[in-house]
Amino acid sequence: MNISVLGAGAWGTALALAAAQRHDTLLWMRDADQAAQMRSQRCNARYLPEVQLPPALRIGADHAAALRHARDGLLVIATPMAALRERLAALPSGMPALWLCKGFEAGSGDLGHEIARELRPQAAAGVLSGPSFALEVARGQPTALVAASSDESLCDAAVMAFHSEMLRIYRSADPVGVEVGGAVKNVLAIATGLVDGLAAQDGEPRRPGLNARAALITRGLAEMTRLGVALGARAETFMGLSGLGDLVLTATGDLSRNRRVGLLLAQGLALPHILQQLGHVAEGVYSAPTLLARARRLGVEMPITQAVVEVLEGRTDPLRAMWQLMSREATSEN
């Protein structure tokens, strides 16, 4: 099977590496110099410097060649959400595509499936998502993902491409739910990082602890589900890999960039400095305001998301945001 992965960030590289173990795989990037460097060094020095790329993995910067390579196989878009529209618009008419990015598009507030429906309504499209740190996938550590599309054959192609003894791929016919889970969990991971950062501070007698973290994750899952159902998702999707699974991983894992943003904000660091220090995209920072705006248009209440936006925009501090959430009026859990 021929597979082309467009985008050589950490996640695109990791998935291309996994696919190359069994399939003819091409990893594409814009920068020809970067491609030449990766070919000679057999590693992605910027995003996965400690992982060796297999000799079988093709690496190039010729976009047309990458599309030709995947014509009878599988095309995977591994760019950040901000570039998904551009990549989809550049595809030949009718060519199926699967993407990895998680988030809401800035400005439009669209999810990936909505962008695809606008640009290419007749083409098969879907998302591959779930609880996964790129480094662990690149190392060959056990991981489970979900391929979601209304086109069953595209899900089958994703299983054929990536399912292995170390990478388990499940199918889903609910791309809306899978995308909402993947987008909202990034914002909730920032919130959990804020709480964990406050918990580590001395001198605050009422600082949060593990109880607060558990409450935040649970109520965050409720926010995620409310928004997803309002957008047409199935509620049960959020108890699966792309909902609860991805939320728990991203909110508690030390490799989570979004959680790290929250931790550093709780320490008093300025957001621009944090983003510069990360060196990678933390999607939750960019999608949080768009997510909140979309929820408000739908009449969906998302108090945790709102608190994160206020902290990111400098309108409140992490400790005040936490106490504002704790002081909300009592209500029914469901």
C-alpha positions, -999 to +999 in steps of 0.1 A: +000+000+000+013+035-009+010+061+018+019+098+017+020+119+049+019+156+043+036+174+072+068+165+090+061+177+125+064+153+154+031+135+148+034+133+110+069+119+113+059+094+140+030+080+120+050+079+087+077+060+106+051+035+119+036+030+084+070+026+068+076-006+088+051-024+064+042+000+036+058+021+009+056+055+027+065+090+017+069+119+042+064+153+026+074+187+039+075+222+023+112+229+029+135+211+005+166+218+026+149+203+056+140+172+035+176+168+024+188+171+059+164+145+072+173+121+043+210+124+051+207+123+089+178+098+090+161+117+119+138+147+124+163+168+144+137+195+153+108+174+165+120+138+172+158+141+175+162+109+195+143+086+170+161+070+140+141+070+108+140+037+089+158+035+056+126+025+038+109+058+047+109+081+017+114+119+024+108+147+000+095+182-007+078+176-041+041+180-034+029+167-068+051+136-063+036+130-029+000+131-043+009+108-072+024+083-047-008+082-027-032+081-057-041+044-052-033+043-015-038+066+014-032+103+018-027+116+054-026+153+063-004+159+093-003+197+094-016+220+123-053+229+120-044+263+106-030+247+074-057+221+069-079+242+045-048+250+023-039+213+021-074+201+013-078+228-013-046+217-031-058+180-036-071+166-068-108+164-071-123+133-055-090+122-038-098+108-003-079+123+026-074+115+063-061+142+087-045+141+121-049+177+133-071+185+163-088+219+169-112+245+156-101+267+127-095+302+138-119+327+123-145+303+109-147+281+140-149+251+117-138+215+125-120+195+099-150+177+086-168+210+080-139+224+061-138+193+039-175+194+034-172+230+022-143+225-001-147+189-014-183+177-006-180+146-029-146+133-017-142+108+011-127+124+042-120+115+078-099+119+109-074+097+127-073+106+164-070+093+199-047+093+230-013+094+215+020+112+221+041+112+190+073+102+208+057+070+220+043+061+186+078+067+171+094+045+196+069+017+188+052+018+222+016+003+224-010+029+212-047+028+202-063+053+178-097+057+161-103+063+124-136+082+119-154+088+087-188+085+071-170+066+044-164+030+056-138+023+029-116+052+042-117+037+077-108+003+062-078+020+044-066+035+077-068+001+094-049-015+066-023+013+067-016+016+104-030-014+124-002-035+138+008-053+170+019-020+185-006+004+169-043-006+172-068+012+150-105+012+158-132+024+133-159+050+140-188+064+119-189+096+141-162+120+128-180+149+145-176+134+180-141+123+173-131+158+162-148+176+191-131+153+215-097+160+199-102+197+199-117+203+234-093+181+253-064+204+244-082+233+261-091+211+291-054+200+293-044+237+298-070+239+326-056+208+343-021+222+339-032+254+357-046+234+386-015+211+388+007+242+387-012+258+415-010+226+435+028+227+434+030+261+449+039+265+486+023+292+508-013+288+496-032+270+523-062+262+501-042+253+470-058+225+448-048+189+449-056+156+432-093+160+442-095+192+422-077+176+392-102+147+392-132+171+394-118+192+366-113+163+342-147+149+349-166+182+345-144+189+314-157+157+299-192+169+306-185+202+287-170+183+258-200+160+256-225+189+257-208+207+228-204+175+208-241+166+211-251+201+201-230+197+170-245+164+161-221+139+177-231+107+195-228+110+232-212+075+235-182+087+214-170+108+243-165+077+265-141+063+239-105+068+228-110+103+212-130+116+242-122+103+277-090+085+265-074+115+248-086+138+276-070+117+304-037+114+284-034+151+275-045+164+309-021+142+329+008+132+307+042+149+311+046+150+273+015+171+268+024+206+254-011+220+264-007+208+300+027+224+301+012+257+290-011+256+320+018+246+344+039+275+333+010+300+334+004+290+370+041+298+377+035+333+365+053+331+331+039+352+302+022+334+274+044+346+246+075+334+265+059+300+271+051+295+235+086+305+224+100+281+250+078+252+238+090+254+202+060+233+191+023+241+185+000+239+215-033+238+197-054+245+228-039+281+230-051+289+195-084+271+195-097+281+230-113+314+220-127+300+188-141+270+208-158+293+233-173+315+206-187+285+188-202+271+221-218+305+228-234+306+194-249+272+201-261+282+236-237+256+252-223+265+286-186+257+290-174+274+322-140+256+323-132+267+287-143+302+296-119+303+326-090+291+304-097+318+278-098+345+305-064+333+318-049+331+283-061+366+275-047+380+308-082+390+321-078+369+353-051+348+371-051+311+375-060+311+412-089+335+408-102+315+379-102+283+400-121+300+428-146+314+403-153+279+391-157+266+427-181+294+436-206+285+409-241+278+420-249+242+429-267+222+403-275+186+391-245+166+379-264+155+348 
